[in-house]
Amino acid sequence: MKIVLCGFMGCGKSSIGRRLAGLLNWEFIDMDAFIEQQEGMTVSEIFAQKGEGEFRKMETEAVKALMIKENVIVASGGGTVMNPVNVEEIHKGGGVIYFLDVPLAALQERLKNDKRRPLLQKPNRREVIAELFGKRYDKYLNAADVKVDAGAPAVWLAKLLAQKIKEEI
Ligand code: S3P
């Protein structure tokens, strides 16, 4: 089984995913880190030097490469499931998409000091987040096989999800 966590930046894809994989004894892969390793550059450097378009192509390649794995939790990037091709590739590869749904205000709070994410390095950050969240929300919902209310701390959510997944397999 393979589970792909999706959702907005800061929703906990990586922190929940890492814990969840630990509880299930599965492999954990962070897609951004995977791309960074492949390219030998950080996501910020890729955006700055090659542009967002190139990064999106790398994302699709990463999805294809990762969907051959089994017993894996993949933390996708916040933009990954915006591309229907990626959603299709995930499903084609047998991946189940979990959308970690966190309210906008909580995301704005969590992301207020972020220095790492290229899309957020703008002065009017709260508005940037709100606008992007508004544009993306329905796409997360549509891509998702499972929607998780994910406002609670990562430790609890990982335990809860691990329990559910164990019941299903
Ligand atoms: C992005 C989210 C980031 C990273 C890149 C673009 C986005 O991943 O892939 O900065 O478009 O939302 P996280 O959601 O892990 O921060």
Backbone and ligand atoms as CSV (ligand in chain L), in Angstrom:
chain,resi,resn,atom,element,x,y,z
A,1,MET,N,N,0.835,-1.198,0.000
A,1,MET,CA,C,0.000,0.000,0.000
A,1,MET,C,C,0.876,1.256,0.000
A,2,LYS,N,N,0.407,2.287,-0.683
A,2,LYS,CA,C,1.143,3.553,-0.649
A,2,LYS,C,C,0.159,4.696,-0.413
A,3,ILE,N,N,0.551,5.566,0.470
A,3,ILE,CA,C,-0.298,6.692,0.817
A,3,ILE,C,C,0.444,7.980,0.500
A,4,VAL,N,N,-0.244,8.879,-0.202
A,4,VAL,CA,C,0.339,10.173,-0.537
A,4,VAL,C,C,-0.416,11.248,0.238
A,5,LEU,N,N,0.308,11.979,1.062
A,5,LEU,CA,C,-0.321,13.050,1.834
A,5,LEU,C,C,-0.275,14.329,1.016
A,6,CYS,N,N,-1.418,14.972,0.902
A,6,CYS,CA,C,-1.442,16.246,0.184
A,6,CYS,C,C,-2.085,17.309,1.054
A,7,GLY,N,N,-1.935,18.548,0.633
A,7,GLY,CA,C,-2.529,19.664,1.361
A,7,GLY,C,C,-1.621,20.867,1.280
A,8,PHE,N,N,-2.125,21.964,1.795
A,8,PHE,CA,C,-1.431,23.247,1.687
A,8,PHE,C,C,-0.103,23.227,2.455
A,9,MET,N,N,0.805,24.095,2.050
A,9,MET,CA,C,2.063,24.265,2.803
A,9,MET,C,C,1.742,24.447,4.286
A,10,GLY,N,N,2.484,23.763,5.119
A,10,GLY,CA,C,2.288,23.928,6.560
A,10,GLY,C,C,1.191,23.066,7.156
A,11,CYS,N,N,0.553,22.213,6.353
A,11,CYS,CA,C,-0.565,21.417,6.902
A,11,CYS,C,C,-0.057,20.199,7.685
A,12,GLY,N,N,1.246,19.921,7.599
A,12,GLY,CA,C,1.803,18.818,8.397
A,12,GLY,C,C,2.112,17.561,7.604
A,13,LYS,N,N,2.182,17.681,6.293
A,13,LYS,CA,C,2.430,16.496,5.453
A,13,LYS,C,C,3.712,15.770,5.889
A,14,SER,N,N,4.765,16.533,6.113
A,14,SER,CA,C,6.044,15.899,6.459
A,14,SER,C,C,6.077,15.425,7.912
A,15,SER,N,N,5.622,16.259,8.822
A,15,SER,CA,C,5.740,15.859,10.237
A,15,SER,C,C,4.779,14.716,10.574
A,16,ILE,N,N,3.582,14.753,10.033
A,16,ILE,CA,C,2.643,13.648,10.266
A,16,ILE,C,C,3.123,12.404,9.516
A,17,GLY,N,N,3.554,12.626,8.272
A,17,GLY,CA,C,3.993,11.512,7.426
A,17,GLY,C,C,5.149,10.735,8.032
A,18,ARG,N,N,6.127,11.461,8.550
A,18,ARG,CA,C,7.305,10.799,9.136
A,18,ARG,C,C,6.878,9.950,10.334
A,19,ARG,N,N,6.033,10.513,11.177
A,19,ARG,CA,C,5.573,9.786,12.372
A,19,ARG,C,C,4.719,8.585,11.977
A,20,LEU,N,N,3.842,8.803,11.035
A,20,LEU,CA,C,2.941,7.743,10.579
A,20,LEU,C,C,3.735,6.563,10.014
A,21,ALA,N,N,4.715,6.882,9.185
A,21,ALA,CA,C,5.552,5.815,8.613
A,21,ALA,C,C,6.261,5.051,9.727
A,22,GLY,N,N,6.720,5.766,10.730
A,22,GLY,CA,C,7.387,5.126,11.867
A,22,GLY,C,C,6.453,4.156,12.574
A,23,LEU,N,N,5.220,4.579,12.787
A,23,LEU,CA,C,4.246,3.736,13.501
A,23,LEU,C,C,3.866,2.497,12.692
A,24,LEU,N,N,3.867,2.635,11.374
A,24,LEU,CA,C,3.475,1.505,10.520
A,24,LEU,C,C,4.674,0.658,10.113
A,25,ASN,N,N,5.852,1.176,10.442
A,25,ASN,CA,C,7.083,0.521,9.994
A,25,ASN,C,C,7.207,0.531,8.461
A,26,TRP,N,N,6.791,1.614,7.863
A,26,TRP,CA,C,6.868,1.806,6.428
A,26,TRP,C,C,7.971,2.822,6.128
A,27,GLU,N,N,8.273,2.946,4.845
A,27,GLU,CA,C,9.252,3.948,4.430
A,27,GLU,C,C,8.570,5.321,4.358
A,28,PHE,N,N,9.317,6.367,4.673
A,28,PHE,CA,C,8.787,7.716,4.516
A,28,PHE,C,C,9.614,8.470,3.484
A,29,ILE,N,N,8.927,9.113,2.549
A,29,ILE,CA,C,9.641,9.934,1.563
A,29,ILE,C,C,8.998,11.312,1.455
A,30,ASP,N,N,9.836,12.313,1.612
A,30,ASP,CA,C,9.387,13.680,1.423
A,30,ASP,C,C,9.740,14.058,-0.017
A,31,MET,N,N,8.717,14.398,-0.803
A,31,MET,CA,C,8.964,14.638,-2.231
A,31,MET,C,C,9.901,15.807,-2.499
A,32,ASP,N,N,9.754,16.881,-1.730
A,32,ASP,CA,C,10.654,18.023,-1.922
A,32,ASP,C,C,12.104,17.604,-1.651
A,33,ALA,N,N,12.307,16.845,-0.578
A,33,ALA,CA,C,13.663,16.399,-0.230
A,33,ALA,C,C,14.199,15.451,-1.303
A,34,PHE,N,N,13.307,14.615,-1.848
A,34,PHE,CA,C,13.689,13.686,-2.918
A,34,PHE,C,C,14.181,14.473,-4.141
A,35,ILE,N,N,13.420,15.510,-4.507
A,35,ILE,CA,C,13.795,16.347,-5.660
A,35,ILE,C,C,15.117,17.068,-5.374
A,36,GLU,N,N,15.240,17.596,-4.157
A,36,GLU,CA,C,16.478,18.304,-3.801
A,36,GLU,C,C,17.691,17.392,-3.926
A,37,GLN,N,N,17.495,16.144,-3.524
A,37,GLN,CA,C,18.589,15.181,-3.594
A,37,GLN,C,C,18.945,14.859,-5.052
A,38,GLN,N,N,17.897,14.666,-5.855
A,38,GLN,CA,C,18.110,14.363,-7.275
A,38,GLN,C,C,18.855,15.486,-7.979
A,39,GLU,N,N,18.463,16.726,-7.629
A,39,GLU,CA,C,18.991,17.895,-8.346
A,39,GLU,C,C,20.255,18.464,-7.720
A,40,GLY,N,N,20.512,18.099,-6.477
A,40,GLY,CA,C,21.641,18.700,-5.762
A,40,GLY,C,C,21.430,20.184,-5.511
A,41,MET,N,N,20.166,20.592,-5.417
A,41,MET,CA,C,19.821,22.003,-5.168
A,41,MET,C,C,18.623,22.047,-4.229
A,42,THR,N,N,18.469,23.131,-3.493
A,42,THR,CA,C,17.270,23.262,-2.667
A,42,THR,C,C,16.095,23.684,-3.564
A,43,VAL,N,N,14.882,23.514,-3.044
A,43,VAL,CA,C,13.696,23.933,-3.806
A,43,VAL,C,C,13.795,25.433,-4.112
A,44,SER,N,N,14.241,26.211,-3.151
A,44,SER,CA,C,14.383,27.668,-3.378
A,44,SER,C,C,15.354,27.945,-4.517
A,45,GLU,N,N,16.466,27.213,-4.538
A,45,GLU,CA,C,17.446,27.413,-5.612
A,45,GLU,C,C,16.861,27.005,-6.965
A,46,ILE,N,N,16.087,25.918,-6.973
A,46,ILE,CA,C,15.464,25.476,-8.235
A,46,ILE,C,C,14.515,26.563,-8.754
A,47,PHE,N,N,13.675,27.079,-7.856
A,47,PHE,CA,C,12.734,28.144,-8.250
A,47,PHE,C,C,13.507,29.357,-8.784
A,48,ALA,N,N,14.571,29.739,-8.083
A,48,ALA,CA,C,15.303,30.964,-8.448
A,48,ALA,C,C,16.100,30.777,-9.741
A,49,GLN,N,N,16.706,29.609,-9.894
A,49,GLN,CA,C,17.629,29.449,-11.031
A,49,GLN,C,C,16.970,28.831,-12.263
A,50,LYS,N,N,15.974,27.977,-12.032
A,50,LYS,CA,C,15.368,27.292,-13.181
A,50,LYS,C,C,13.910,27.685,-13.402
A,51,GLY,N,N,13.288,28.232,-12.381
A,51,GLY,CA,C,11.901,28.672,-12.503
A,51,GLY,C,C,10.908,27.629,-11.992
A,52,GLU,N,N,9.701,28.109,-11.662
A,52,GLU,CA,C,8.683,27.211,-11.104
A,52,GLU,C,C,8.279,26.123,-12.101
A,53,GLY,N,N,8.234,26.494,-13.397
A,53,GLY,CA,C,7.818,25.529,-14.425
A,53,GLY,C,C,8.697,24.290,-14.414
A,54,GLU,N,N,9.996,24.501,-14.294
A,54,GLU,CA,C,10.935,23.370,-14.265
A,54,GLU,C,C,10.710,22.538,-13.007
A,55,PHE,N,N,10.482,23.231,-11.894
A,55,PHE,CA,C,10.230,22.509,-10.649
A,55,PHE,C,C,8.997,21.615,-10.802
A,56,ARG,N,N,7.957,22.128,-11.461
A,56,ARG,CA,C,6.721,21.337,-11.622
A,56,ARG,C,C,6.977,20.092,-12.473
A,57,LYS,N,N,7.872,20.215,-13.449
A,57,LYS,CA,C,8.214,19.032,-14.263
A,57,LYS,C,C,8.947,18.004,-13.394
A,58,MET,N,N,9.828,18.493,-12.550
A,58,MET,CA,C,10.572,17.593,-11.652
A,58,MET,C,C,9.609,16.872,-10.709
A,59,GLU,N,N,8.569,17.607,-10.292
A,59,GLU,CA,C,7.568,17.016,-9.393
A,59,GLU,C,C,6.893,15.823,-10.060
A,60,THR,N,N,6.517,15.998,-11.329
A,60,THR,CA,C,5.846,14.908,-12.046
A,60,THR,C,C,6.774,13.706,-12.189
A,61,GLU,N,N,8.052,13.976,-12.473
A,61,GLU,CA,C,9.028,12.876,-12.567
A,61,GLU,C,C,9.158,12.173,-11.229
A,62,ALA,N,N,9.150,12.958,-10.151
A,62,ALA,CA,C,9.277,12.382,-8.808
A,62,ALA,C,C,8.073,11.500,-8.483
A,63,VAL,N,N,6.870,11.974,-8.840
A,63,VAL,CA,C,5.659,11.177,-8.597
A,63,VAL,C,C,5.798,9.822,-9.291
A,64,LYS,N,N,6.205,9.870,-10.548
A,64,LYS,CA,C,6.328,8.621,-11.317
A,64,LYS,C,C,7.369,7.703,-10.674
A,65,ALA,N,N,8.474,8.269,-10.261
A,65,ALA,CA,C,9.555,7.453,-9.685
A,65,ALA,C,C,9.126,6.842,-8.346
A,66,LEU,N,N,8.337,7.589,-7.583
A,66,LEU,CA,C,8.014,7.119,-6.229
A,66,LEU,C,C,6.863,6.131,-6.183
A,67,MET,N,N,6.036,6.157,-7.210
A,67,MET,CA,C,4.860,5.277,-7.181
A,67,MET,C,C,5.189,3.810,-7.441
A,68,ILE,N,N,6.455,3.509,-7.667
A,68,ILE,CA,C,6.803,2.087,-7.823
A,68,ILE,C,C,7.084,1.447,-6.459
A,69,LYS,N,N,7.103,2.243,-5.410
A,69,LYS,CA,C,7.411,1.711,-4.079
A,69,LYS,C,C,6.178,1.101,-3.418
A,70,GLU,N,N,6.423,0.279,-2.411
A,70,GLU,CA,C,5.319,-0.312,-1.630
A,70,GLU,C,C,5.531,-0.002,-0.142
A,71,ASN,N,N,4.436,-0.005,0.592
A,71,ASN,CA,C,4.510,0.312,2.024
A,71,ASN,C,C,5.294,1.598,2.262
A,72,VAL,N,N,4.755,2.623,1.684
A,72,VAL,CA,C,5.441,3.917,1.739
A,72,VAL,C,C,4.437,5.034,2.023
A,73,ILE,N,N,4.891,5.999,2.799
A,73,ILE,CA,C,4.135,7.237,2.980
A,73,ILE,C,C,4.921,8.318,2.261
A,74,VAL,N,N,4.259,8.986,1.318
A,74,VAL,CA,C,4.906,10.068,0.583
A,74,VAL,C,C,4.273,11.394,0.991
A,75,ALA,N,N,5.100,12.325,1.432
A,75,ALA,CA,C,4.605,13.686,1.667
A,75,ALA,C,C,4.816,14.439,0.361
A,76,SER,N,N,3.723,14.795,-0.314
A,76,SER,CA,C,3.862,15.530,-1.571
A,76,SER,C,C,4.141,16.991,-1.252
A,77,GLY,N,N,4.387,17.796,-2.282
A,77,GLY,CA,C,4.522,19.237,-2.075
A,77,GLY,C,C,3.135,19.871,-2.102
A,78,GLY,N,N,3.027,21.077,-1.606
A,78,GLY,CA,C,1.722,21.742,-1.552
A,78,GLY,C,C,1.079,21.937,-2.917
A,79,GLY,N,N,1.900,21.924,-3.975
A,79,GLY,CA,C,1.342,22.157,-5.308
A,79,GLY,C,C,1.186,20.890,-6.131
A,80,THR,N,N,1.643,19.769,-5.613
A,80,THR,CA,C,1.711,18.542,-6.425
A,80,THR,C,C,0.362,18.144,-7.030
A,81,VAL,N,N,-0.679,18.098,-6.220
A,81,VAL,CA,C,-1.963,17.604,-6.756
A,81,VAL,C,C,-2.745,18.687,-7.502
A,82,MET,N,N,-2.128,19.877,-7.675
A,82,MET,CA,C,-2.762,20.885,-8.520
A,82,MET,C,C,-2.697,20.448,-9.981
A,83,ASN,N,N,-1.753,19.591,-10.286
A,83,ASN,CA,C,-1.606,19.098,-11.660
A,83,ASN,C,C,-2.351,17.760,-11.789
A,84,PRO,N,N,-3.416,17.729,-12.597
A,84,PRO,CA,C,-4.211,16.497,-12.730
A,84,PRO,C,C,-3.382,15.307,-13.198
A,85,VAL,N,N,-2.322,15.576,-13.955
A,85,VAL,CA,C,-1.448,14.482,-14.404
A,85,VAL,C,C,-0.832,13.779,-13.195
A,86,ASN,N,N,-0.434,14.557,-12.192
A,86,ASN,CA,C,0.164,13.954,-10.996
A,86,ASN,C,C,-0.860,13.111,-10.232
A,87,VAL,N,N,-2.077,13.626,-10.150
A,87,VAL,CA,C,-3.132,12.888,-9.460
A,87,VAL,C,C,-3.377,11.560,-10.176
A,88,GLU,N,N,-3.425,11.646,-11.497
A,88,GLU,CA,C,-3.637,10.450,-12.300
A,88,GLU,C,C,-2.507,9.437,-12.108
A,89,GLU,N,N,-1.273,9.941,-12.111
A,89,GLU,CA,C,-0.107,9.054,-11.930
A,89,GLU,C,C,-0.145,8.376,-10.561
A,90,ILE,N,N,-0.541,9.125,-9.555
A,90,ILE,CA,C,-0.608,8.557,-8.196
A,90,ILE,C,C,-1.639,7.428,-8.176
A,91,HIS,N,N,-2.798,7.708,-8.737
A,91,HIS,CA,C,-3.854,6.686,-8.727
A,91,HIS,C,C,-3.498,5.482,-9.593
A,92,LYS,N,N,-2.900,5.776,-10.727
A,92,LYS,CA,C,-2.464,4.700,-11.625
A,92,LYS,C,C,-1.456,3.791,-10.932
A,93,GLY,N,N,-0.625,4.386,-10.107
A,93,GLY,CA,C,0.386,3.617,-9.381
A,93,GLY,C,C,-0.154,2.957,-8.122
A,94,GLY,N,N,-1.460,3.108,-7.877
A,94,GLY,CA,C,-2.059,2.467,-6.708
A,94,GLY,C,C,-1.962,3.299,-5.435
A,95,GLY,N,N,-1.615,4.556,-5.577
A,95,GLY,CA,C,-1.510,5.417,-4.392
A,95,GLY,C,C,-2.875,5.906,-3.920
A,96,VAL,N,N,-3.020,6.030,-2.608
A,96,VAL,CA,C,-4.242,6.575,-2.014
A,96,VAL,C,C,-3.895,7.975,-1.489
A,97,ILE,N,N,-4.701,8.952,-1.890
A,97,ILE,CA,C,-4.380,10.342,-1.523
A,97,ILE,C,C,-5.170,10.774,-0.291
A,98,TYR,N,N,-4.440,11.188,0.729
A,98,TYR,CA,C,-5.043,11.739,1.946
A,98,TYR,C,C,-4.835,13.251,1.933
A,99,PHE,N,N,-5.911,13.993,2.075
A,99,PHE,CA,C,-5.825,15.462,2.147
A,99,PHE,C,C,-5.840,15.883,3.615
A,100,LEU,N,N,-4.777,16.520,4.050
A,100,LEU,CA,C,-4.701,17.021,5.427
A,100,LEU,C,C,-5.297,18.426,5.449
A,101,ASP,N,N,-6.510,18.509,5.952
A,101,ASP,CA,C,-7.275,19.750,5.908
A,101,ASP,C,C,-7.059,20.552,7.194
A,102,VAL,N,N,-6.385,21.686,7.046
A,102,VAL,CA,C,-6.110,22.568,8.193
A,102,VAL,C,C,-6.712,23.933,7.876
A,103,PRO,N,N,-7.422,24.546,8.835
A,103,PRO,CA,C,-8.050,25.839,8.554
A,103,PRO,C,C,-7.042,26.913,8.162
A,104,LEU,N,N,-7.501,27.805,7.293
A,104,LEU,CA,C,-6.642,28.873,6.759
A,104,LEU,C,C,-5.922,29.656,7.859
A,105,ALA,N,N,-6.646,30.056,8.903
A,105,ALA,CA,C,-6.026,30.894,9.942
A,105,ALA,C,C,-4.852,30.179,10.609
A,106,ALA,N,N,-4.997,28.877,10.807
A,106,ALA,CA,C,-3.917,28.097,11.431
A,106,ALA,C,C,-2.709,28.034,10.497
A,107,LEU,N,N,-2.971,27.891,9.203
A,107,LEU,CA,C,-1.872,27.844,8.237
A,107,LEU,C,C,-1.138,29.184,8.212
A,108,GLN,N,N,-1.908,30.267,8.225
A,108,GLN,CA,C,-1.284,31.604,8.207
A,108,GLN,C,C,-0.381,31.783,9.425
A,109,GLU,N,N,-0.834,31.289,10.552
A,109,GLU,CA,C,-0.044,31.392,11.780
A,109,GLU,C,C,1.233,30.532,11.673
A,110,ARG,N,N,1.057,29.295,11.236
A,110,ARG,CA,C,2.207,28.384,11.144
A,110,ARG,C,C,3.254,28.862,10.156
A,111,LEU,N,N,2.804,29.565,9.118
A,111,LEU,CA,C,3.725,29.927,8.031
A,111,LEU,C,C,4.277,31.344,8.144
A,112,LYS,N,N,3.913,32.035,9.232
A,112,LYS,CA,C,4.214,33.477,9.255
A,112,LYS,C,C,5.706,33.789,9.232
A,113,ASN,N,N,6.546,32.900,9.773
A,113,ASN,CA,C,7.992,33.179,9.791
A,113,ASN,C,C,8.788,32.317,8.821
A,114,ASP,N,N,8.101,31.639,7.933
A,114,ASP,CA,C,8.795,30.709,7.029
A,114,ASP,C,C,9.800,31.431,6.120
A,115,LYS,N,N,10.981,30.841,6.016
A,115,LYS,CA,C,12.015,31.455,5.160
A,115,LYS,C,C,12.365,30.537,3.985
A,116,ARG,N,N,11.762,29.368,3.972
A,116,ARG,CA,C,12.198,28.292,3.088
A,116,ARG,C,C,11.351,28.178,1.812
A,117,ARG,N,N,10.106,28.595,1.902
A,117,ARG,CA,C,9.198,28.341,0.779
A,117,ARG,C,C,9.157,29.529,-0.172
A,118,PRO,N,N,9.612,29.313,-1.417
A,118,PRO,CA,C,9.747,30.441,-2.355
A,118,PRO,C,C,8.441,31.194,-2.621
A,119,LEU,N,N,7.312,30.493,-2.617
A,119,LEU,CA,C,6.050,31.164,-2.945
A,119,LEU,C,C,5.597,32.140,-1.850
A,120,LEU,N,N,6.214,32.020,-0.673
A,120,LEU,CA,C,5.748,32.842,0.457
A,120,LEU,C,C,6.665,34.008,0.789
A,121,GLN,N,N,7.760,34.149,0.046
A,121,GLN,CA,C,8.709,35.214,0.392
A,121,GLN,C,C,8.254,36.552,-0.196
A,122,LYS,N,N,7.105,37.003,0.292
A,122,LYS,CA,C,6.517,38.254,-0.182
A,122,LYS,C,C,6.033,39.036,1.027
A,123,PRO,N,N,5.986,40.364,0.932
A,123,PRO,CA,C,5.644,41.171,2.109
A,123,PRO,C,C,4.217,40.928,2.634
A,124,ASN,N,N,3.256,40.788,1.746
A,124,ASN,CA,C,1.856,40.621,2.173
A,124,ASN,C,C,1.508,39.132,2.314
A,125,ARG,N,N,2.271,38.451,3.133
A,125,ARG,CA,C,2.186,36.995,3.184
A,125,ARG,C,C,0.796,36.454,3.539
A,126,ARG,N,N,0.145,37.050,4.509
A,126,ARG,CA,C,-1.174,36.533,4.914
A,126,ARG,C,C,-2.144,36.509,3.729
A,127,GLU,N,N,-2.100,37.579,2.930
A,127,GLU,CA,C,-2.997,37.668,1.766
A,127,GLU,C,C,-2.588,36.661,0.688
A,128,VAL,N,N,-1.282,36.522,0.502
A,128,VAL,CA,C,-0.778,35.557,-0.495
A,128,VAL,C,C,-1.287,34.162,-0.139
A,129,ILE,N,N,-1.177,33.823,1.135
A,129,ILE,CA,C,-1.619,32.498,1.595
A,129,ILE,C,C,-3.131,32.341,1.385
A,130,ALA,N,N,-3.881,33.381,1.767
A,130,ALA,CA,C,-5.348,33.309,1.655
A,130,ALA,C,C,-5.767,33.126,0.199
A,131,GLU,N,N,-5.107,33.848,-0.694
A,131,GLU,CA,C,-5.482,33.780,-2.103
A,131,GLU,C,C,-5.183,32.385,-2.691
A,132,LEU,N,N,-3.989,31.913,-2.378
A,132,LEU,CA,C,-3.573,30.605,-2.897
A,132,LEU,C,C,-4.454,29.498,-2.314
A,133,PHE,N,N,-4.751,29.613,-1.034
A,133,PHE,CA,C,-5.592,28.631,-0.348
A,133,PHE,C,C,-6.965,28.578,-1.015
A,134,GLY,N,N,-7.506,29.766,-1.316
A,134,GLY,CA,C,-8.818,29.853,-1.968
A,134,GLY,C,C,-8.815,29.196,-3.339
A,135,LYS,N,N,-7.731,29.399,-4.060
A,135,LYS,CA,C,-7.638,28.835,-5.410
A,135,LYS,C,C,-7.457,27.327,-5.370
A,136,ARG,N,N,-6.811,26.845,-4.322
A,136,ARG,CA,C,-6.415,25.444,-4.300
A,136,ARG,C,C,-7.370,24.502,-3.577
A,137,TYR,N,N,-8.156,25.022,-2.661
A,137,TYR,CA,C,-8.891,24.149,-1.738
A,137,TYR,C,C,-9.708,23.062,-2.448
A,138,ASP,N,N,-10.474,23.468,-3.456
A,138,ASP,CA,C,-11.332,22.498,-4.154
A,138,ASP,C,C,-10.512,21.420,-4.865
A,139,LYS,N,N,-9.333,21.814,-5.303
A,139,LYS,CA,C,-8.491,20.835,-6.002
A,139,LYS,C,C,-7.944,19.794,-5.036
A,140,TYR,N,N,-7.618,20.226,-3.825
A,140,TYR,CA,C,-7.205,19.235,-2.812
A,140,TYR,C,C,-8.356,18.266,-2.545
A,141,LEU,N,N,-9.548,18.853,-2.379
A,141,LEU,CA,C,-10.732,18.023,-2.092
A,141,LEU,C,C,-10.985,17.027,-3.215
A,142,ASN,N,N,-10.914,17.513,-4.439
A,142,ASN,CA,C,-11.199,16.647,-5.584
A,142,ASN,C,C,-10.156,15.556,-5.768
A,143,ALA,N,N,-8.908,15.894,-5.440
A,143,ALA,CA,C,-7.839,14.902,-5.613
A,143,ALA,C,C,-7.921,13.816,-4.544
A,144,ALA,N,N,-8.496,14.186,-3.397
A,144,ALA,CA,C,-8.404,13.310,-2.218
A,144,ALA,C,C,-9.300,12.078,-2.289
A,145,ASP,N,N,-8.741,10.953,-1.856
A,145,ASP,CA,C,-9.550,9.764,-1.603
A,145,ASP,C,C,-10.060,9.805,-0.165
A,146,VAL,N,N,-9.281,10.429,0.693
A,146,VAL,CA,C,-9.644,10.534,2.110
A,146,VAL,C,C,-9.337,11.956,2.567
A,147,LYS,N,N,-10.309,12.573,3.271
A,147,LYS,CA,C,-10.044,13.908,3.824
A,147,LYS,C,C,-9.883,13.775,5.335
A,148,VAL,N,N,-8.836,14.369,5.858
A,148,VAL,CA,C,-8.562,14.269,7.295
A,148,VAL,C,C,-8.613,15.666,7.905
A,149,ASP,N,N,-9.417,15.859,8.944
A,149,ASP,CA,C,-9.371,17.134,9.663
A,149,ASP,C,C,-8.073,17.138,10.448
A,150,ALA,N,N,-7.168,18.017,10.068
A,150,ALA,CA,C,-5.787,17.864,10.539
A,150,ALA,C,C,-5.289,19.066,11.345
A,151,GLY,N,N,-6.186,19.692,12.085
A,151,GLY,CA,C,-5.770,20.835,12.906
A,151,GLY,C,C,-5.036,20.418,14.176
A,152,ALA,N,N,-5.220,19.169,14.603
A,152,ALA,CA,C,-4.634,18.701,15.865
A,152,ALA,C,C,-3.130,18.475,15.724
A,153,PRO,N,N,-2.415,18.344,16.861
A,153,PRO,CA,C,-0.967,18.111,16.784
A,153,PRO,C,C,-0.593,16.846,16.010
A,154,ALA,N,N,0.556,16.907,15.350
A,154,ALA,CA,C,1.010,15.818,14.458
A,154,ALA,C,C,1.081,14.463,15.174
A,155,VAL,N,N,1.509,14.469,16.411
A,155,VAL,CA,C,1.665,13.197,17.146
A,155,VAL,C,C,0.314,12.475,17.241
A,156,TRP,N,N,-0.741,13.214,17.584
A,156,TRP,CA,C,-2.073,12.604,17.718
A,156,TRP,C,C,-2.575,12.119,16.371
A,157,LEU,N,N,-2.434,13.001,15.368
A,157,LEU,CA,C,-2.968,12.651,14.050
A,157,LEU,C,C,-2.283,11.422,13.485
A,158,ALA,N,N,-0.982,11.333,13.685
A,158,ALA,CA,C,-0.245,10.175,13.175
A,158,ALA,C,C,-0.766,8.897,13.845
A,159,LYS,N,N,-0.986,8.960,15.152
A,159,LYS,CA,C,-1.489,7.778,15.881
A,159,LYS,C,C,-2.857,7.361,15.359
A,160,LEU,N,N,-3.717,8.356,15.205
A,160,LEU,CA,C,-5.077,8.108,14.733
A,160,LEU,C,C,-5.069,7.480,13.339
A,161,LEU,N,N,-4.275,8.041,12.464
A,161,LEU,CA,C,-4.206,7.530,11.089
A,161,LEU,C,C,-3.585,6.132,11.063
A,162,ALA,N,N,-2.576,5.926,11.872
A,162,ALA,CA,C,-1.925,4.607,11.906
A,162,ALA,C,C,-2.943,3.545,12.323
A,163,GLN,N,N,-3.746,3.881,13.319
A,163,GLN,CA,C,-4.768,2.945,13.797
A,163,GLN,C,C,-5.757,2.602,12.682
A,164,LYS,N,N,-6.231,3.642,11.994
A,164,LYS,CA,C,-7.200,3.447,10.892
A,164,LYS,C,C,-6.612,2.580,9.795
A,165,ILE,N,N,-5.380,2.893,9.425
A,165,ILE,CA,C,-4.745,2.167,8.317
A,165,ILE,C,C,-4.531,0.707,8.705
A,166,LYS,N,N,-4.115,0.476,9.942
A,166,LYS,CA,C,-3.910,-0.905,10.406
A,166,LYS,C,C,-5.216,-1.694,10.363
A,167,GLU,N,N,-6.320,-1.035,10.678
A,167,GLU,CA,C,-7.623,-1.704,10.622
A,167,GLU,C,C,-7.995,-2.096,9.194
A,168,GLU,N,N,-7.544,-1.253,8.251
A,168,GLU,CA,C,-7.928,-1.480,6.849
A,168,GLU,C,C,-7.089,-2.540,6.154
A,169,ILE,N,N,-5.868,-2.753,6.652
A,169,ILE,CA,C,-5.000,-3.708,5.908
A,169,ILE,C,C,-4.901,-5.065,6.586
L,1,S3P,C1,C,4.837,24.402,-2.863
L,1,S3P,C2,C,4.984,23.756,-1.659
L,1,S3P,C3,C,6.269,23.296,-1.136
L,1,S3P,C4,C,7.270,23.071,-2.281
L,1,S3P,C5,C,7.344,24.287,-3.149
L,1,S3P,C6,C,5.998,24.662,-3.760
L,1,S3P,C7,C,3.499,24.831,-3.302
L,1,S3P,O1,O,6.085,22.089,-0.416
L,1,S3P,O2,O,6.919,21.945,-3.036
L,1,S3P,O3,O,7.841,25.337,-2.371
L,1,S3P,O4,O,3.315,25.121,-4.495
L,1,S3P,O5,O,2.577,24.844,-2.442
L,1,S3P,P1,P,5.470,22.036,1.105
L,1,S3P,O6,O,3.987,21.987,0.954
L,1,S3P,O7,O,6.036,20.790,1.645
L,1,S3P,O8,O,5.945,23.253,1.791
